Amino acid sequence: MLDFNPMADFGLSRTQKLKKLDAAQVTAWALQHGWKLERNKLTARSKSGSILRLLCNDRSVRMEVRVDHADGTKSWTRVQSGYYKNLRIEDGRLIGMTREGC
């Protein structure tokens, strides 16, 4: 079970039909809200200490959390995603990321 709420921790919210964004706008938003660009990926820590990353692809954005397994291995699990056509920035919040398909 994940011990953080990415929507609350980073001002993300769900919504219906939205205006289209692009990778540059999402990256700029993330950098303005405390995310860091490391190895071509945007990373941040949630309030609970979990490591998050945003992956901006050609058509969509994916938020993943790093999972540390008992055997010492690490992996990434998708927690939210959204197509640029469904995303927008409103009042400093990235809106349109969903948990569908995760």
N, C-alpha and C positions, 0 to 999 in steps of 0.2 A: 504494500500500500504506500502511495506517495504521501509525503508529509508536508506538502506545500500546495498552495492554490495559485497557479500562474496568473489566473485572471485577476485576482485581488492584488498579488504582489507587484505586478507590472502594469496595472491599469488597463487590462484587456477586457473586452466586453463582447457579447454576442449581439447580432442584429440581423435584420432581413436584407432586402435588396439595397446594394450600396454602390458608390462611385469607385471607379477603377484607380488603383495606385500602381506603382512600379517598384522594382527592387531598390532603386536609388532613393526613393521617398521613404520606404520602409527602413532602409539602412540609416538614413538621416534621422528619422524618428527615434530609432533604437539608440543611436549615439547620443542624442539629446537627453535620453532617459536612463543613462547610466550603463548601457551595454558597452562592451569593449570589442574592438575588431582584433581578433587573434587568428592567425593562419587562415585568413579569408572566411572566417566564421565569426558571427556575433555571439559573445558569451556574457553571462551575468550570473550573479548569485541571488537566489531568492532569500526572503527574510529568514527562512528556516535553515539556510546554508546550502541548499541543493544547487548544483551547477546546471545552468540552462544554456542552450544555444539556439539561435535562430539561423536557419538555412534558407537563403533566398535563391530559389531556382528560377528557371525561365518563366514559368506560369504560376508558381505558388510559393508560399512561405510555410516553413515547418518549424515548430518549437519542439525541442527535445530536452529531456532531463537525463543526466548521467546517473546510471545505476551501478553501484558497487556491489558485486556479488560476494557471497561468503567465501568462495574459493580464491578470492583476490582479483578476479577478472573484472573488467569494466565494460559496460555497453551503454548505448543511447536508446531511449524509448520515446517515441513520438507522443506528445500529450495534446497538442493542438496543431491545426493547419488551416490554411485558407488560400483560395485562388485570389490573385490580385484584383480580378474583376469584382470580388465580393468584399474587398477591404477598403477602409477609409480611416482617416484620422479626424477625430472630432474632440474638441476640448482637450487636446494633448493625449488622447487615448487611441490606441489601435483597435479598431472595431471590425468584427467579421471573422475572427479566428474561431473555429469550432472544434469539438472533440470527435466529430463524426469520422469514421474510418480509422480511428486510433485503436 
